[in-house]
Amino acid sequence: MTGPERVTLAMTGASGAQYGLRLLDCLVSEDREVHFLISKAAQLVMATETDVALPAKPQAMQAFLTEYTGAASGQIRVYGKEDWMAPVASGSGAPSAMVVVPCSTGTLSAIAAGACNNLIERAADVALKERRQLILVPREAPYSTIHLENMLKLSQMGAVIVPASPGFYHQPQTIDDLVDFVVARVLNLLDIPQDMLPRWGEHHVAHDE
């Protein structure tokens, strides 16, 4: 198995709930254990942008997502925003990789400042202090100077910023194709196999052959 066996996946209140749900589905399909965190704002956005209505309580949400993705029992673990005993809150228990997708600019700011006011911010803080992989997928337009300064600060700390800016060289035919472009880039960074998007040059090599 390449890539991390366990991944922390957090969803916050920016537009782009489809990215987080698709990444969750891909991680489950690749037999990864997922520690799932979601803000109240993200739940509101998800209800607005998709037909997925998550239960409010972590235990019920865990059961829903397990059924929704076809995950094995215990493969998805959901934690509340103040569950400070969750593994993701400590360097001794957190997965080696964390993705925040979508990442709101408010969450971006809080992570850059080390606020740790909720479990999402604390989990990201742990990833930074332990020098583990932290991938942030912001979705905003345009970016203010504050947003850009926070991205630069986090990049200098070791985080990877992946704006939700799908490309078009794979000739997308549907919205799902655009979602898959961004999710595939995240999976590539995690070194987790994906077949949604050929790596640059692969299509041309296959065509030439």
PyMOL commands that set and color helices and strands:
alter all, ss='L'
color gray80, all
select helices_A, chain A and resi 17-29+40-49+58-69+87-89+105-113+119-129+145-157+175-190+202-208
alter helices_A, ss='H'
color red, helices_A
select strands_A, chain A and resi 6-11+33-38+76-78+97-103+133-138+160-161
alter strands_A, ss='S'
color yellow, strands_A
deselect
rebuild
show_as cartoon
